[in-house]
């Protein structure tokens, strides 16, 4: 029986980030305005960053980047997060790894139907491996809930867009949990930017039209 965990059990850490992000964006901004790059460059303040956001001068934010080590997300979520095409992904391979001991991530670990279904899938997977079926073929019976580890590199501009979309109530719960965990990390590292980034309804107005959630204002999970 695989270990079944909840979405909250995923772990996310920043393993690399651009040092002094406000200063880096300040340098980029100064180059657009000054002849000499040797002058003392003040870091970008929250007010100046807000101007860049509102004026859509977002390219300056691309000089700040993050690499996250994300562990314990489901294959379902992997299929969604790779749609962020501007990020650089590397995920665990079901071709080369034996997934017999990998956990699963679901919304309700105590649900009997879910646990029974996962156990059947993992039993079939192990039986296929034991009978000589290659891992890349046996993996076809693994469930979407199977956990995967993920290395994710993204610049601050595209991370801002990601959070704007993925903190929205319209996303699946697992994605919202991931987005919130990422947000808490980057707010500490670059508060001038990420202290004022959120879903559409926080940054401006909701643009989801008839798909707008009933809450009107998205809630953190």
C-alpha positions as CSV (number, residue, x, y, z in Angstrom):
1,X,0.0,0.0,0.0
2,X,1.5,3.4,-1.0
3,X,1.8,6.1,1.6
4,X,-1.1,8.5,0.9
5,X,-0.5,12.2,1.8
6,X,-2.5,15.4,1.4
7,X,-1.7,18.4,-0.8
8,X,-0.4,20.3,2.3
9,X,2.4,17.7,2.6
10,X,4.2,18.9,-0.5
11,X,7.4,20.7,0.3
12,X,8.9,23.6,-1.6
13,X,12.2,25.4,-1.1
14,X,14.2,28.0,-3.0
15,X,17.6,26.4,-3.8
16,X,18.8,29.4,-5.8
17,X,17.6,33.0,-6.2
18,X,19.1,36.2,-7.6
19,X,20.8,38.1,-4.7
20,X,19.5,41.6,-4.0
21,X,16.6,41.5,-6.3
22,X,15.4,45.1,-5.7
23,X,18.9,46.3,-6.5
24,X,19.1,44.2,-9.7
25,X,15.8,45.6,-11.0
26,X,17.0,49.1,-10.0
27,X,20.2,48.5,-12.1
28,X,18.1,47.4,-15.1
29,X,15.9,50.5,-14.8
30,X,18.8,52.8,-14.5
31,X,20.4,51.5,-17.7
32,X,17.3,52.5,-19.6
33,X,17.5,56.0,-18.3
34,X,21.3,56.9,-17.9
35,X,24.4,57.1,-20.0
36,X,26.7,55.9,-17.3
37,X,26.3,52.6,-15.4
38,X,28.9,53.6,-12.8
39,X,26.7,55.8,-10.7
40,X,25.3,54.6,-7.4
41,X,22.0,52.8,-8.1
42,X,19.3,52.9,-5.4
43,X,17.2,49.7,-5.0
44,X,13.7,49.7,-6.3
45,X,11.1,50.6,-3.7
46,X,7.7,49.1,-3.5
47,X,6.2,52.3,-5.0
48,X,8.6,52.2,-8.0
49,X,7.9,48.5,-8.5
50,X,4.2,49.3,-8.5
51,X,4.8,51.8,-11.2
52,X,6.6,49.2,-13.3
53,X,3.6,46.8,-12.8
54,X,1.0,49.4,-13.6
55,X,2.9,50.7,-16.6
56,X,3.6,47.2,-17.8
57,X,7.3,47.7,-17.9
58,X,7.7,44.1,-16.8
59,X,10.8,43.1,-18.8
60,X,13.1,44.5,-16.0
61,X,11.8,41.9,-13.7
62,X,13.2,39.1,-15.8
63,X,16.7,39.8,-14.4
64,X,15.5,38.2,-11.1
65,X,15.1,34.4,-11.2
66,X,14.3,31.5,-8.8
67,X,14.9,27.8,-8.8
68,X,12.5,25.8,-6.6
69,X,12.9,22.2,-5.5
70,X,9.3,21.0,-5.2
71,X,8.7,17.6,-3.7
72,X,5.5,15.6,-3.3
73,X,3.2,16.9,-6.0
74,X,1.0,14.7,-8.0
75,X,1.4,13.8,-11.7
76,X,-1.9,15.6,-12.2
77,X,-0.4,18.8,-11.0
78,X,2.8,18.1,-13.0
79,X,0.7,18.1,-16.2
80,X,-0.7,21.5,-15.3
81,X,2.4,23.3,-14.1
82,X,4.3,22.5,-17.2
83,X,1.8,24.6,-19.1
84,X,3.8,27.6,-17.6
85,X,5.9,27.4,-20.8
86,X,8.2,30.3,-19.8
87,X,9.6,28.3,-16.9
88,X,12.3,25.6,-17.1
89,X,11.1,22.2,-15.7
90,X,12.9,19.0,-14.7
91,X,10.8,16.2,-13.2
92,X,11.4,12.8,-11.9
93,X,11.3,10.0,-14.5
94,X,8.9,7.1,-14.4
95,X,11.0,5.6,-17.2
96,X,14.2,5.2,-15.2
97,X,12.9,5.1,-11.6
98,X,11.1,2.3,-9.8
99,X,8.0,4.0,-8.3
100,X,7.0,1.2,-6.0
101,X,7.8,3.2,-2.9
102,X,6.7,6.7,-4.1
103,X,3.8,8.2,-2.1
104,X,0.5,9.5,-3.5
105,X,-1.0,13.0,-3.0
106,X,-4.8,13.4,-2.8
107,X,-7.3,15.8,-1.3
108,X,-8.6,13.3,1.2
109,X,-6.0,10.7,2.4
110,X,-8.6,9.0,4.6
111,X,-11.1,8.3,1.8
112,X,-11.5,4.5,1.6
113,X,-12.4,4.5,-2.1
114,X,-9.3,6.5,-3.0
115,X,-7.0,4.3,-0.9
116,X,-8.5,1.1,-2.3
117,X,-8.0,2.3,-5.9
118,X,-4.4,3.4,-5.3
119,X,-3.5,0.1,-3.6
120,X,-4.9,-1.8,-6.7
121,X,-2.8,0.4,-9.0
122,X,0.4,-0.1,-7.1
123,X,-0.2,-3.8,-6.7
124,X,-0.6,-4.1,-10.5
125,X,2.5,-2.0,-11.0
126,X,4.7,-4.2,-8.8
127,X,3.3,-7.4,-10.4
128,X,4.2,-6.1,-13.9
129,X,7.7,-5.3,-12.8
130,X,8.1,-8.7,-11.1
131,X,7.0,-10.4,-14.3
132,X,9.7,-8.6,-16.3
133,X,7.7,-5.8,-17.9
134,X,10.0,-2.7,-18.3
135,X,9.4,0.3,-16.0
136,X,8.5,2.5,-18.9
137,X,5.6,0.2,-19.7
138,X,4.6,-0.8,-16.2
139,X,4.2,2.9,-15.4
140,X,1.0,3.0,-17.5
141,X,-1.0,1.6,-14.6
142,X,0.3,4.2,-12.0
143,X,-2.4,6.7,-10.9
144,X,-2.3,10.4,-11.5
145,X,-1.9,10.8,-7.7
146,X,1.6,9.3,-7.8
147,X,4.0,11.9,-6.4
148,X,6.9,13.4,-8.4
149,X,9.8,15.7,-7.5
150,X,10.2,18.8,-9.6
151,X,12.9,21.3,-10.2
152,X,11.4,24.6,-11.4
153,X,13.3,27.7,-12.6
154,X,11.4,30.8,-13.4
155,X,12.1,34.6,-13.6
156,X,10.2,37.1,-11.4
157,X,8.2,38.5,-14.3
158,X,6.7,35.1,-15.2
159,X,6.3,34.1,-11.6
160,X,4.2,37.2,-11.1
161,X,2.0,36.1,-14.0
162,X,1.9,32.6,-12.5
163,X,0.8,33.8,-9.1
164,X,-1.8,36.1,-10.7
165,X,-3.4,33.1,-12.4
166,X,-2.8,30.3,-9.9
167,X,-3.8,32.0,-6.7
168,X,-7.3,32.4,-8.2
169,X,-10.1,30.3,-6.7
170,X,-10.9,28.8,-10.1
171,X,-7.8,26.6,-9.9
172,X,-7.8,23.1,-8.4
173,X,-6.9,22.9,-4.8
174,X,-3.5,21.3,-5.2
175,X,-2.4,24.1,-7.6
176,X,-3.6,26.8,-5.1
177,X,-1.7,25.1,-2.3
178,X,1.5,25.1,-4.4
179,X,1.0,28.7,-5.5
180,X,0.5,29.9,-1.9
181,X,3.6,28.0,-0.7
182,X,5.6,29.6,-3.5
183,X,4.2,33.0,-2.7
184,X,5.2,32.8,1.0
185,X,8.8,32.1,0.0
186,X,9.2,34.8,-2.6
187,X,7.5,37.5,-0.5
188,X,10.3,37.1,2.0
189,X,13.0,37.3,-0.7
190,X,11.6,40.1,-2.8
191,X,8.9,41.9,-0.8
192,X,9.0,45.0,-3.0
193,X,7.5,43.0,-5.8
194,X,5.7,40.0,-4.4
195,X,4.2,41.9,-1.4
196,X,1.9,43.4,-4.0
197,X,1.3,40.5,-6.3
198,X,-1.8,38.3,-6.1
199,X,-4.8,37.0,-8.1
200,X,-6.4,39.3,-10.6
201,X,-9.1,40.5,-8.2
202,X,-6.3,41.8,-5.8
203,X,-4.1,43.4,-8.4
204,X,-6.9,45.0,-10.5
205,X,-10.3,43.5,-11.2
206,X,-11.3,39.9,-12.0
207,X,-11.3,39.3,-15.7
208,X,-12.8,35.8,-15.6
209,X,-16.2,37.1,-16.8
210,X,-19.0,34.5,-16.5
211,X,-16.4,32.1,-15.0
212,X,-15.9,34.5,-12.0
213,X,-16.0,32.7,-8.7
214,X,-18.8,33.5,-6.2
215,X,-16.4,34.8,-3.6
216,X,-15.5,37.8,-5.8
217,X,-12.2,38.1,-3.9
218,X,-10.0,35.0,-4.0
219,X,-9.0,33.4,-0.7
220,X,-5.6,32.0,0.2
221,X,-5.6,28.3,1.1
